[in-house]
Amino acid sequence: MSMMDDELEVTVDGVSYKVAELSAEAQGQVANLQFVDAQIADLNAKLAVYQTARNAYQAALQQLLPRTRQ
């Protein structure tokens, strides 16, 4: 989707539609999709932070564990 309100388009099944030309109900569904996409992006960003922290904690733990002979 582009960001210009006048030219905002949504592509569904390979077909692009101008949002301004859609019914009010369809525009509502586009808004719902935009909201959910933003939430997913936010969760993915948080997941990346948590995964990085987990990796750091694991590395710190490995440094604290006694060495084993193999």
HELIX and SHEET records of a PDB file:
HELIX    1   1 ASP A    5  GLU A    7  5                                   3    
HELIX    2   2 VAL A   19  GLU A   21  5                                   3    
HELIX    3   3 ALA A   24  LEU A   64  1                                  41    
SHEET    1   A 2 GLU A   9  VAL A  12  0                                        
SHEET    2   A 2 VAL A  15  LYS A  18 -1                                        
END                                                                             
